[in-house]
Amino acid sequence: MPGTEQQADRIAPKVTTAWHGRVYGETTNGAIALDARTGKDLPSPGAAPLLVNESTGIGLGDSGLTAYPTSS
């Protein structure tokens, strides 16, 4: 039917932060990164940061805050 949305086979993420066109979040399957414009999956970030800039991502781990170096 035209104009009808089809259900995607996806789990909605809990968004943690965004930086320069990349949205970070978590699902029950782990950390994800999405292209902010298209919503397409990007390579797994390994962790979903709470804060991020050009050099560091800050995440919350079992033992408190952890800094992760970013890569381009």
KEKE-3310 file (N, C-alpha, C; in steps of 0.2 Angstrom, whole numbers, plus 5000, padded with zeros to 4 digits):
npx = (5004:5003:5012:5011:5020:5032:5036:5052:5066:5072:5080:5075:5087:5094:5098:5114:5123:5128:5139:5146:5138:5136:5127:5127:5122:5114:5108:5099:5108:5120:5132:5130:5132:5125:5122:5118:5110:5105:5102:5107:5117:5133:5150:5153:5155:5160:5159:5146:5147:5145:5148:5157:5171:5182:5194:5192:5181:5169:5163:5152:5157:5158:5166:5166:5168:5175:5188:5189:5200:5196:5194:5197)
npy = (4994:5011:5024:5017:5013:5000:4988:4988:4976:4978:4983:4996:5008:5014:5030:5037:5047:5060:5064:5074:5069:5056:5044:5037:5023:5011:4994:4979:4970:4976:4989:5002:5011:5024:5032:5048:5055:5046:5034:5022:5008:5009:5005:4995:5003:4997:5002:5012:5028:5041:5054:5063:5068:5075:5067:5058:5047:5046:5034:5024:5012:4996:4999:5013:5029:5028:5032:5032:5031:5039:5035:5039)
npz = (5000:4995:5004:5017:5031:5032:5044:5051:5052:5065:5081:5091:5096:5112:5112:5116:5113:5101:5087:5075:5063:5067:5076:5092:5101:5112:5111:5116:5110:5110:5108:5096:5080:5070:5054:5055:5045:5036:5044:5042:5047:5054:5056:5070:5086:5097:5110:5118:5119:5131:5131:5118:5108:5096:5099:5110:5118:5131:5142:5152:5163:5172:5182:5184:5175:5159:5148:5130:5116:5101:5083:5066)
capx = (5000:5007:5011:5011:5027:5034:5040:5059:5068:5077:5078:5076:5092:5093:5103:5118:5126:5129:5145:5148:5134:5136:5123:5129:5117:5114:5102:5101:5113:5127:5133:5129:5133:5121:5123:5113:5106:5101:5100:5111:5122:5140:5154:5152:5160:5163:5156:5142:5149:5140:5151:5162:5174:5187:5199:5190:5174:5168:5158:5151:5158:5157:5170:5165:5169:5181:5190:5191:5202:5192:5198:5194)
capy = (5000:5017:5028:5013:5011:4993:4987:4986:4971:4981:4985:5003:5009:5019:5034:5040:5054:5060:5068:5074:5065:5049:5043:5032:5020:5004:4989:4972:4966:4979:4996:5003:5018:5025:5038:5053:5057:5040:5029:5016:5005:5011:4999:4994:5007:4994:5005:5018:5034:5046:5060:5061:5074:5072:5063:5054:5045:5044:5029:5022:5005:4993:5002:5020:5032:5026:5036:5028:5035:5039:5034:5042)
capz = (5000:4995:5010:5023:5033:5033:5050:5049:5057:5069:5088:5092:5101:5117:5110:5121:5111:5094:5085:5068:5059:5069:5082:5096:5106:5114:5111:5119:5106:5111:5106:5089:5078:5064:5051:5057:5040:5033:5049:5041:5052:5053:5059:5077:5089:5103:5116:5116:5123:5134:5128:5113:5104:5090:5101:5115:5120:5138:5143:5159:5163:5178:5188:5183:5169:5155:5141:5124:5110:5095:5077:5060)
cpx = (5004:5006:5011:5018:5027:5038:5047:5061:5074:5075:5080:5082:5090:5099:5107:5121:5126:5135:5146:5144:5134:5132:5125:5123:5118:5107:5104:5106:5120:5127:5132:5131:5129:5123:5117:5108:5102:5099:5103:5116:5129:5144:5153:5157:5163:5160:5151:5144:5144:5142:5156:5164:5178:5192:5197:5182:5174:5162:5158:5152:5157:5160:5170:5166:5176:5182:5192:5194:5197:5197:5194:5192)
cpy = (5006:5021:5024:5011:5003:4992:4984:4980:4973:4982:4992:5004:5015:5024:5037:5046:5054:5065:5068:5069:5057:5049:5037:5029:5013:5000:4983:4968:4970:4986:4996:5010:5018:5032:5042:5055:5051:5035:5022:5014:5007:5005:5000:4999:5003:4996:5011:5023:5038:5053:5059:5068:5071:5067:5057:5053:5043:5039:5027:5014:5002:4997:5010:5023:5029:5030:5031:5032:5034:5037:5037:5037)
cpz = (5000:5002:5017:5024:5034:5039:5048:5054:5061:5076:5088:5098:5106:5115:5116:5119:5103:5092:5078:5063:5061:5076:5085:5100:5108:5113:5115:5116:5107:5108:5098:5087:5071:5061:5052:5052:5037:5038:5047:5046:5049:5057:5067:5081:5095:5109:5114:5121:5126:5132:5123:5110:5099:5093:5106:5116:5127:5139:5150:5159:5170:5184:5187:5176:5166:5149:5136:5119:5104:5089:5071:5055)
residu = (MET:PRO:GLY:THR:GLU:GLN:GLN:ALA:ASP:ARG:ILE:ALA:PRO:LYS:VAL:THR:THR:ALA:TRP:HIS:GLY:ARG:VAL:TYR:GLY:GLU:THR:THR:ASN:GLY:ALA:ILE:ALA:LEU:ASP:ALA:ARG:THR:GLY:LYS:ASP:LEU:PRO:SER:PRO:GLY:ALA:ALA:PRO:LEU:LEU:VAL:ASN:GLU:SER:THR:GLY:ILE:GLY:LEU:GLY:ASP:SER:GLY:LEU:THR:ALA:TYR:PRO:THR:SER:SER)
# end
